[in-house]
Amino acid sequence: MNIYDVIQKPLISEKTQVEKESKGIVAFQVHRDANKLEIKTAVETLFKVEVTDVNTINVAGKMKRFGRHYGKRSNWKKAYVTLKEGSSVDFFEV
């Protein structure tokens, strides 16, 4: 799998920003078939940082109503990547 296919987008919320500042943990939405080793190498090569740990979560899609019909959002995978002390990833570089 290509490293550009592994990481789909960063997850930016209040919770992830607090974890990023206090613990050095960054959250990403990743490909459903990606494993921890692929995620680690993709983050290290794309952002040029050192990764110490990767935790993954499979998130189930929610059931939603569209008028009188029901549908289901897609399942997706979330990865919490712990960076080495002193490393940081800035998504909003200018």
C-alpha positions as CSV (number, residue, x, y, z in Angstrom):
1,M,0.0,0.0,0.0
2,N,1.3,3.5,-0.9
3,I,2.1,5.8,2.0
4,Y,-0.2,8.5,0.6
5,D,-3.1,6.0,0.7
6,V,-2.5,5.0,4.3
7,I,-3.2,8.4,5.9
8,Q,-6.4,9.9,4.6
9,K,-6.7,13.0,6.8
10,P,-5.8,14.4,10.2
11,L,-8.5,14.5,12.8
12,I,-8.7,18.0,14.3
13,S,-10.9,18.6,17.3
14,E,-10.7,20.0,20.8
15,K,-9.8,16.6,22.3
16,T,-7.0,15.9,19.7
17,Q,-5.6,19.4,20.1
18,V,-5.3,18.9,23.9
19,E,-3.7,15.5,23.5
20,K,-1.3,17.0,20.9
21,E,-0.1,19.8,23.2
22,S,0.0,17.8,26.5
23,K,1.0,14.3,25.5
24,G,2.4,14.6,21.9
25,I,-0.4,12.4,20.4
26,V,-1.7,13.1,16.9
27,A,-4.9,11.6,15.5
28,F,-5.4,10.5,11.8
29,Q,-8.1,8.9,9.8
30,V,-6.4,6.0,8.1
31,H,-7.2,3.4,5.5
32,R,-9.2,0.5,6.9
33,D,-6.7,-2.1,5.8
34,A,-3.6,-0.3,7.1
35,N,-1.8,-1.9,10.0
36,K,0.2,-0.2,12.8
37,L,3.6,-0.7,11.0
38,E,2.3,0.9,7.8
39,I,0.9,3.8,9.7
40,K,4.1,4.3,11.6
41,T,6.3,4.4,8.4
42,A,3.8,6.7,6.6
43,V,3.8,9.2,9.4
44,E,7.6,9.1,9.8
45,T,8.2,9.6,6.1
46,L,5.5,12.2,5.4
47,F,6.1,14.4,8.4
48,K,9.8,13.6,9.1
49,V,9.2,12.8,12.8
50,E,9.9,9.8,15.1
51,V,7.0,7.7,16.2
52,T,7.1,5.8,19.5
53,D,3.6,4.2,19.5
54,V,0.5,3.7,17.3
55,N,-2.9,2.8,18.6
56,T,-5.8,2.1,16.2
57,I,-9.6,2.0,16.6
58,N,-12.2,0.7,14.2
59,V,-15.1,3.2,14.3
60,A,-18.5,1.8,13.3
61,G,-20.6,4.0,11.0
62,K,-23.8,5.4,12.5
63,M,-27.4,4.6,11.3
64,K,-29.0,7.8,9.9
65,R,-32.4,8.7,8.6
66,F,-32.9,10.3,5.2
67,G,-36.6,11.2,5.2
68,R,-38.4,8.0,5.8
69,H,-35.5,5.8,4.7
70,Y,-32.6,4.6,6.8
71,G,-29.0,4.5,5.7
72,K,-25.7,3.8,7.3
73,R,-22.5,5.8,7.2
74,S,-19.3,4.1,6.3
75,N,-17.1,2.3,8.8
76,W,-13.6,3.9,9.2
77,K,-10.4,3.5,11.1
78,K,-8.8,6.0,13.5
79,A,-5.1,6.0,14.6
80,Y,-3.6,7.8,17.6
81,V,0.1,8.3,16.9
82,T,2.5,9.0,19.8
83,L,5.4,11.1,18.8
84,K,8.9,11.0,20.3
85,E,9.7,13.8,22.9
86,G,10.6,17.0,21.0
87,S,8.9,16.0,17.7
88,S,5.8,17.8,16.5
89,V,3.5,17.9,13.5
90,D,2.0,21.2,12.4
91,F,-1.0,20.9,10.1
92,F,-1.4,24.7,9.6
93,E,2.1,25.8,8.6
94,V,2.3,29.1,6.8
